[in-house]
Amino acid sequence: MIGYLFDLNRRVGNGGNLLVNSFTKLHIDDEQWYSFLIHDMHLAINSKQDGKTLKDFVIKDLNAEASSSPQNVSASLLELLNGHGGKTCPELRR
């Protein structure tokens, strides 16, 4: 178990917390993992990496994959982010 003093929201590498890096660096394709990080671990949903939020990366991924395969976690992750206040950088600036 991770100790209660360990900060999962801290910046990792070039930025972003564990939530963002799970998608961008680790390429985790498990919707339950992201749901766990958001619901149970309460990670900051709008953490930035290289000036982009997780929602920015997910939208970019969805646009790159014109075909919507059932294995694609991006569509369900985008729905999860929208339900919990996930925003793109331009949305945050408004």
N, CA, C and O atoms as a GROMACS GRO file, in nm:
protein
  376
    1MET      N    1   0.084  -0.119   0.000
    1MET     CA    2   0.000   0.000   0.000
    1MET      C    3   0.088   0.125   0.000
    1MET      O    4   0.199   0.126   0.053
    2ILE      N    5   0.035   0.227  -0.061
    2ILE     CA    6   0.105   0.356  -0.064
    2ILE      C    7   0.072   0.430   0.064
    2ILE      O    8  -0.044   0.438   0.104
    3GLY      N    9   0.173   0.485   0.128
    3GLY     CA   10   0.152   0.560   0.252
    3GLY      C   11   0.066   0.682   0.231
    3GLY      O   12   0.062   0.737   0.122
    4TYR      N   13  -0.003   0.725   0.335
    4TYR     CA   14  -0.096   0.837   0.323
    4TYR      C   15  -0.024   0.970   0.300
    4TYR      O   16  -0.088   1.068   0.262
    5LEU      N   17   0.105   0.976   0.323
    5LEU     CA   18   0.180   1.100   0.301
    5LEU      C   19   0.236   1.110   0.160
    5LEU      O   20   0.291   1.215   0.124
    6PHE      N   21   0.224   1.006   0.080
    6PHE     CA   22   0.275   1.008  -0.057
    6PHE      C   23   0.181   1.088  -0.145
    6PHE      O   24   0.060   1.062  -0.148
    7ASP      N   25   0.234   1.188  -0.216
    7ASP     CA   26   0.152   1.278  -0.297
    7ASP      C   27   0.146   1.228  -0.441
    7ASP      O   28   0.242   1.245  -0.516
    8LEU      N   29   0.035   1.168  -0.480
    8LEU     CA   30   0.017   1.118  -0.616
    8LEU      C   31  -0.007   1.230  -0.716
    8LEU      O   32  -0.002   1.208  -0.837
    9ASN      N   33  -0.034   1.352  -0.667
    9ASN     CA   34  -0.058   1.465  -0.755
    9ASN      C   35   0.069   1.540  -0.791
    9ASN      O   36   0.065   1.636  -0.868
   10ARG      N   37   0.183   1.499  -0.735
   10ARG     CA   38   0.306   1.571  -0.765
   10ARG      C   39   0.344   1.552  -0.911
   10ARG      O   40   0.306   1.454  -0.975
   11ARG      N   41   0.418   1.649  -0.961
   11ARG     CA   42   0.463   1.644  -1.101
   11ARG      C   43   0.558   1.526  -1.121
   11ARG      O   44   0.643   1.498  -1.037
   12VAL      N   45   0.541   1.459  -1.233
   12VAL     CA   46   0.626   1.345  -1.267
   12VAL      C   47   0.696   1.377  -1.399
   12VAL      O   48   0.630   1.412  -1.496
   13GLY      N   49   0.827   1.366  -1.402
   13GLY     CA   50   0.901   1.390  -1.526
   13GLY      C   51   0.883   1.533  -1.576
   13GLY      O   52   0.915   1.628  -1.505
   14ASN      N   53   0.833   1.548  -1.698
   14ASN     CA   54   0.815   1.680  -1.759
   14ASN      C   55   0.686   1.748  -1.715
   14ASN      O   56   0.651   1.852  -1.770
   15GLY      N   57   0.618   1.694  -1.620
   15GLY     CA   58   0.495   1.754  -1.571
   15GLY      C   59   0.382   1.654  -1.571
   15GLY      O   60   0.397   1.540  -1.616
   16GLY      N   61   0.270   1.698  -1.520
   16GLY     CA   62   0.154   1.611  -1.511
   16GLY      C   63   0.165   1.518  -1.393
   16GLY      O   64   0.275   1.480  -1.351
   17ASN      N   65   0.052   1.481  -1.340
   17ASN     CA   66   0.050   1.387  -1.228
   17ASN      C   67   0.040   1.244  -1.281
   17ASN      O   68   0.052   1.222  -1.402
   18LEU      N   69   0.018   1.149  -1.193
   18LEU     CA   70   0.009   1.008  -1.231
   18LEU      C   71  -0.105   0.984  -1.330
   18LEU      O   72  -0.093   0.898  -1.417
   19LEU      N   73  -0.213   1.058  -1.317
   19LEU     CA   74  -0.327   1.042  -1.407
   19LEU      C   75  -0.287   1.074  -1.551
   19LEU      O   76  -0.313   0.995  -1.642
   20VAL      N   77  -0.225   1.189  -1.573
   20VAL     CA   78  -0.184   1.230  -1.707
   20VAL      C   79  -0.075   1.138  -1.761
   20VAL      O   80  -0.082   1.095  -1.877
   21ASN      N   81   0.023   1.106  -1.680
   21ASN     CA   82   0.134   1.022  -1.724
   21ASN      C   83   0.092   0.878  -1.752
   21ASN      O   84   0.156   0.810  -1.832
   22SER      N   85  -0.013   0.832  -1.687
   22SER     CA   86  -0.063   0.698  -1.716
   22SER      C   87  -0.109   0.688  -1.861
   22SER      O   88  -0.095   0.583  -1.924
   23PHE      N   89  -0.164   0.797  -1.912
   23PHE     CA   90  -0.213   0.799  -2.050
   23PHE      C   91  -0.102   0.831  -2.149
   23PHE      O   92  -0.089   0.765  -2.252
   24THR      N   93  -0.022   0.934  -2.118
   24THR     CA   94   0.076   0.982  -2.216
   24THR      C   95   0.205   0.901  -2.219
   24THR      O   96   0.259   0.875  -2.327
   25LYS      N   97   0.255   0.862  -2.105
   25LYS     CA   98   0.385   0.794  -2.100
   25LYS      C   99   0.371   0.642  -2.088
   25LYS      O  100   0.444   0.566  -2.153
   26LEU      N  101   0.278   0.598  -2.004
   26LEU     CA  102   0.264   0.455  -1.978
   26LEU      C  103   0.167   0.386  -2.074
   26LEU      O  104   0.170   0.264  -2.087
   27HIS      N  105   0.082   0.464  -2.140
   27HIS     CA  106  -0.015   0.414  -2.238
   27HIS      C  107  -0.105   0.304  -2.178
   27HIS      O  108  -0.126   0.199  -2.240
   28ILE      N  109  -0.155   0.329  -2.059
   28ILE     CA  110  -0.243   0.233  -1.993
   28ILE      C  111  -0.381   0.240  -2.058
   28ILE      O  112  -0.442   0.347  -2.067
   29ASP      N  113  -0.429   0.124  -2.103
   29ASP     CA  114  -0.558   0.116  -2.172
   29ASP      C  115  -0.664   0.048  -2.086
   29ASP      O  116  -0.739  -0.037  -2.134
   30ASP      N  117  -0.670   0.086  -1.960
   30ASP     CA  118  -0.765   0.027  -1.867
   30ASP      C  119  -0.852   0.136  -1.806
   30ASP      O  120  -0.805   0.213  -1.722
   31GLU      N  121  -0.976   0.143  -1.848
   31GLU     CA  122  -1.067   0.247  -1.798
   31GLU      C  123  -1.081   0.241  -1.646
   31GLU      O  124  -1.094   0.345  -1.582
   32GLN      N  125  -1.077   0.123  -1.589
   32GLN     CA  126  -1.090   0.109  -1.444
   32GLN      C  127  -0.974   0.175  -1.370
   32GLN      O  128  -0.992   0.225  -1.259
   33TRP      N  129  -0.855   0.176  -1.430
   33TRP     CA  130  -0.739   0.240  -1.369
   33TRP      C  131  -0.765   0.390  -1.354
   33TRP      O  132  -0.740   0.447  -1.247
   34TYR      N  133  -0.814   0.453  -1.461
   34TYR     CA  134  -0.840   0.597  -1.457
   34TYR      C  135  -0.955   0.628  -1.362
   34TYR      O  136  -0.952   0.729  -1.290
   35SER      N  137  -1.055   0.544  -1.361
   35SER     CA  138  -1.167   0.562  -1.269
   35SER      C  139  -1.118   0.552  -1.124
   35SER      O  140  -1.161   0.630  -1.039
   36PHE      N  141  -1.030   0.456  -1.095
   36PHE     CA  142  -0.972   0.441  -0.962
   36PHE      C  143  -0.894   0.566  -0.922
   36PHE      O  144  -0.908   0.616  -0.810
   37LEU      N  145  -0.811   0.618  -1.014
   37LEU     CA  146  -0.731   0.736  -0.983
   37LEU      C  147  -0.818   0.859  -0.957
   37LEU      O  148  -0.786   0.941  -0.871
   38ILE      N  149  -0.928   0.871  -1.031
   38ILE     CA  150  -1.016   0.986  -1.015
   38ILE      C  151  -1.107   0.971  -0.895
   38ILE      O  152  -1.115   1.061  -0.811
   39HIS      N  153  -1.176   0.858  -0.884
   39HIS     CA  154  -1.275   0.840  -0.777
   39HIS      C  155  -1.213   0.809  -0.641
   39HIS      O  156  -1.248   0.871  -0.541
   40ASP      N  157  -1.120   0.714  -0.639
   40ASP     CA  158  -1.068   0.666  -0.511
   40ASP      C  159  -0.945   0.745  -0.463
   40ASP      O  160  -0.931   0.772  -0.344
   41MET      N  161  -0.857   0.780  -0.556
   41MET     CA  162  -0.734   0.849  -0.516
   41MET      C  163  -0.746   1.001  -0.526
   41MET      O  164  -0.657   1.073  -0.481
   42HIS      N  165  -0.855   1.050  -0.586
   42HIS     CA  166  -0.886   1.194  -0.595
   42HIS      C  167  -0.772   1.274  -0.658
   42HIS      O  168  -0.735   1.381  -0.609
   43LEU      N  169  -0.719   1.223  -0.769
   43LEU     CA  170  -0.613   1.296  -0.838
   43LEU      C  171  -0.670   1.416  -0.911
   43LEU      O  172  -0.785   1.415  -0.956
   44ALA      N  173  -0.589   1.519  -0.923
   44ALA     CA  174  -0.630   1.642  -0.992
   44ALA      C  175  -0.653   1.610  -1.140
   44ALA      O  176  -0.561   1.566  -1.210
   45ILE      N  177  -0.773   1.632  -1.185
   45ILE     CA  178  -0.812   1.591  -1.319
   45ILE      C  179  -0.758   1.685  -1.427
   45ILE      O  180  -0.746   1.644  -1.543
   46ASN      N  181  -0.725   1.807  -1.393
   46ASN     CA  182  -0.678   1.904  -1.490
   46ASN      C  183  -0.529   1.937  -1.475
   46ASN      O  184  -0.486   2.048  -1.507
   47SER      N  185  -0.452   1.842  -1.425
   47SER     CA  186  -0.307   1.859  -1.415
   47SER      C  187  -0.250   1.872  -1.557
   47SER      O  188  -0.299   1.809  -1.650
   48LYS      N  189  -0.146   1.954  -1.572
   48LYS     CA  190  -0.091   1.981  -1.706
   48LYS      C  191   0.045   1.915  -1.725
   48LYS      O  192   0.127   1.906  -1.634
   49GLN      N  193   0.065   1.871  -1.846
   49GLN     CA  194   0.195   1.820  -1.891
   49GLN      C  195   0.224   1.886  -2.024
   49GLN      O  196   0.144   1.876  -2.118
   50ASP      N  197   0.336   1.954  -2.033
   50ASP     CA  198   0.373   2.026  -2.156
   50ASP      C  199   0.262   2.122  -2.201
   50ASP      O  200   0.239   2.137  -2.321
   51GLY      N  201   0.195   2.185  -2.106
   51GLY     CA  202   0.092   2.283  -2.138
   51GLY      C  203  -0.040   2.223  -2.184
   51GLY      O  204  -0.125   2.295  -2.237
   52LYS      N  205  -0.060   2.093  -2.165
   52LYS     CA  206  -0.184   2.028  -2.206
   52LYS      C  207  -0.239   1.946  -2.090
   52LYS      O  208  -0.164   1.890  -2.010
   53THR      N  209  -0.371   1.939  -2.082
   53THR     CA  210  -0.436   1.856  -1.981
   53THR      C  211  -0.460   1.717  -2.038
   53THR      O  212  -0.439   1.693  -2.157
   54LEU      N  213  -0.505   1.626  -1.953
   54LEU     CA  214  -0.537   1.491  -1.998
   54LEU      C  215  -0.646   1.494  -2.106
   54LEU      O  216  -0.640   1.417  -2.201
   55LYS      N  217  -0.744   1.583  -2.090
   55LYS     CA  218  -0.851   1.592  -2.190
   55LYS      C  219  -0.795   1.634  -2.326
   55LYS      O  220  -0.841   1.585  -2.428
   56ASP      N  221  -0.697   1.724  -2.328
   56ASP     CA  222  -0.631   1.761  -2.453
   56ASP      C  223  -0.569   1.638  -2.521
   56ASP      O  224  -0.585   1.618  -2.641
   57PHE      N  225  -0.498   1.558  -2.442
   57PHE     CA  226  -0.432   1.438  -2.498
   57PHE      C  227  -0.534   1.335  -2.546
   57PHE      O  228  -0.514   1.272  -2.650
   58VAL      N  229  -0.643   1.319  -2.472
   58VAL     CA  230  -0.746   1.221  -2.510
   58VAL      C  231  -0.814   1.263  -2.640
   58VAL      O  232  -0.837   1.180  -2.727
   59ILE      N  233  -0.846   1.391  -2.652
   59ILE     CA  234  -0.911   1.440  -2.774
   59ILE      C  235  -0.817   1.424  -2.893
   59ILE      O  236  -0.860   1.386  -3.002
   60LYS      N  237  -0.689   1.453  -2.873
   60LYS     CA  238  -0.591   1.435  -2.980
   60LYS      C  239  -0.584   1.289  -3.022
   60LYS      O  240  -0.576   1.259  -3.141
   61ASP      N  241  -0.587   1.199  -2.925
   61ASP     CA  242  -0.582   1.056  -2.953
   61ASP      C  243  -0.707   1.011  -3.030
   61ASP      O  244  -0.697   0.932  -3.124
   62LEU      N  245  -0.822   1.062  -2.990
   62LEU     CA  246  -0.946   1.027  -3.060
   62LEU      C  247  -0.945   1.077  -3.203
   62LEU      O  248  -0.991   1.007  -3.294
   63ASN      N  249  -0.893   1.197  -3.226
   63ASN     CA  250  -0.887   1.252  -3.361
   63ASN      C  251  -0.787   1.176  -3.448
   63ASN      O  252  -0.807   1.162  -3.568
   64ALA      N  253  -0.679   1.128  -3.387
   64ALA     CA  254  -0.578   1.052  -3.462
   64ALA      C  255  -0.631   0.917  -3.505
   64ALA      O  256  -0.597   0.867  -3.612
   65GLU      N  257  -0.715   0.858  -3.422
   65GLU     CA  258  -0.775   0.729  -3.454
   65GLU      C  259  -0.917   0.753  -3.504
   65GLU      O  260  -1.011   0.755  -3.426
   66ALA      N  261  -0.931   0.770  -3.632
   66ALA     CA  262  -1.063   0.797  -3.690
   66ALA      C  263  -1.158   0.680  -3.670
   66ALA      O  264  -1.279   0.699  -3.661
   67SER      N  265  -1.103   0.561  -3.662
   67SER     CA  266  -1.189   0.444  -3.638
   67SER      C  267  -1.211   0.428  -3.488
   67SER      O  268  -1.116   0.435  -3.410
   68SER      N  269  -1.333   0.407  -3.449
   68SER     CA  270  -1.363   0.390  -3.307
   68SER      C  271  -1.371   0.241  -3.277
   68SER      O  272  -1.476   0.178  -3.293
   69SER      N  273  -1.260   0.186  -3.235
   69SER     CA  274  -1.256   0.043  -3.202
   69SER      C  275  -1.310   0.022  -3.061
   69SER      O  276  -1.294   0.110  -2.976
   70PRO      N  277  -1.372  -0.090  -3.034
   70PRO     CA  278  -1.427  -0.115  -2.900
   70PRO      C  279  -1.319  -0.124  -2.792
   70PRO      O  280  -1.349  -0.108  -2.674
   71GLN      N  281  -1.193  -0.150  -2.832
   71GLN     CA  282  -1.085  -0.160  -2.736
   71GLN      C  283  -1.028  -0.024  -2.697
   71GLN      O  284  -0.947  -0.015  -2.605
   72ASN      N  285  -1.068   0.080  -2.768
   72ASN     CA  286  -1.012   0.213  -2.746
   72ASN      C  287  -1.064   0.271  -2.614
   72ASN      O  288  -1.184   0.288  -2.597
   73VAL      N  289  -0.973   0.300  -2.523
   73VAL     CA  290  -1.011   0.354  -2.393
   73VAL      C  291  -1.040   0.504  -2.402
   73VAL      O  292  -1.104   0.559  -2.312
   74SER      N  293  -0.995   0.569  -2.508
   74SER     CA  294  -1.007   0.714  -2.518
   74SER      C  295  -1.151   0.765  -2.512
   74SER      O  296  -1.178   0.864  -2.445
   75ALA      N  297  -1.242   0.698  -2.581
   75ALA     CA  298  -1.381   0.743  -2.583
   75ALA      C  299  -1.444   0.735  -2.444
   75ALA      O  300  -1.512   0.828  -2.401
   76SER      N  301  -1.422   0.625  -2.374
   76SER     CA  302  -1.480   0.611  -2.240
   76SER      C  303  -1.408   0.702  -2.140
   76SER      O  304  -1.469   0.750  -2.045
   77LEU      N  305  -1.279   0.725  -2.161
   77LEU     CA  306  -1.204   0.814  -2.073
   77LEU      C  307  -1.251   0.957  -2.091
   77LEU      O  308  -1.262   1.032  -1.993
   78LEU      N  309  -1.280   0.997  -2.214
   78LEU     CA  310  -1.331   1.132  -2.239
   78LEU      C  311  -1.465   1.152  -2.169
   78LEU      O  312  -1.491   1.258  -2.112
   79GLU      N  313  -1.549   1.051  -2.172
   79GLU     CA  314  -1.678   1.057  -2.103
   79GLU      C  315  -1.657   1.069  -1.952
   79GLU      O  316  -1.726   1.146  -1.885
   80LEU      N  317  -1.563   0.994  -1.898
   80LEU     CA  318  -1.530   1.001  -1.756
   80LEU      C  319  -1.480   1.140  -1.718
   80LEU      O  320  -1.520   1.196  -1.616
   81LEU      N  321  -1.391   1.196  -1.801
   81LEU     CA  322  -1.337   1.330  -1.775
   81LEU      C  323  -1.446   1.436  -1.780
   81LEU      O  324  -1.451   1.525  -1.695
   82ASN      N  325  -1.534   1.426  -1.880
   82ASN     CA  326  -1.644   1.523  -1.891
   82ASN      C  327  -1.735   1.518  -1.770
   82ASN      O  328  -1.788   1.621  -1.727
   83GLY      N  329  -1.755   1.400  -1.715
   83GLY     CA  330  -1.841   1.384  -1.598
   83GLY      C  331  -1.781   1.434  -1.469
   83GLY      O  332  -1.851   1.450  -1.369
   84HIS      N  333  -1.650   1.459  -1.470
   84HIS     CA  334  -1.582   1.502  -1.347
   84HIS      C  335  -1.511   1.637  -1.361
   84HIS      O  336  -1.419   1.668  -1.285
   85GLY      N  337  -1.553   1.715  -1.458
   85GLY     CA  338  -1.498   1.850  -1.470
   85GLY      C  339  -1.368   1.860  -1.546
   85GLY      O  340  -1.296   1.959  -1.532
   86GLY      N  341  -1.334   1.759  -1.624
   86GLY     CA  342  -1.213   1.764  -1.705
   86GLY      C  343  -1.225   1.872  -1.810
   86GLY      O  344  -1.329   1.887  -1.874
   87LYS      N  345  -1.118   1.948  -1.828
   87LYS     CA  346  -1.118   2.058  -1.924
   87LYS      C  347  -0.991   2.055  -2.008
   87LYS      O  348  -0.888   2.003  -1.965
   88THR      N  349  -1.001   2.112  -2.128
   88THR     CA  350  -0.883   2.134  -2.212
   88THR      C  351  -0.818   2.264  -2.165
   88THR      O  352  -0.880   2.341  -2.092
   89CYS      N  353  -0.696   2.290  -2.207
   89CYS     CA  354  -0.630   2.416  -2.170
   89CYS      C  355  -0.708   2.538  -2.216
   89CYS      O  356  -0.723   2.633  -2.139
   90PRO      N  357  -0.759   2.540  -2.342
   90PRO     CA  358  -0.840   2.657  -2.382
   90PRO      C  359  -0.966   2.675  -2.294
   90PRO      O  360  -1.007   2.788  -2.266
   91GLU      N  361  -1.027   2.566  -2.252
   91GLU     CA  362  -1.144   2.574  -2.164
   91GLU      C  363  -1.104   2.630  -2.027
   91GLU      O  364  -1.181   2.704  -1.966
   92LEU      N  365  -0.986   2.595  -1.979
   92LEU     CA  366  -0.939   2.647  -1.850
   92LEU      C  367  -0.912   2.796  -1.855
   92LEU      O  368  -0.928   2.866  -1.755
   93ARG      N  369  -0.870   2.846  -1.972
   93ARG     CA  370  -0.838   2.988  -1.985
   93ARG      C  371  -0.962   3.075  -1.992
   93ARG      O  372  -0.953   3.196  -1.969
   94ARG      N  373  -1.076   3.019  -2.022
   94ARG     CA  374  -1.199   3.100  -2.031
   94ARG      C  375  -1.247   3.146  -1.897
   94ARG      O  376  -1.349   3.214  -1.888
   0.00000   0.00000   0.00000
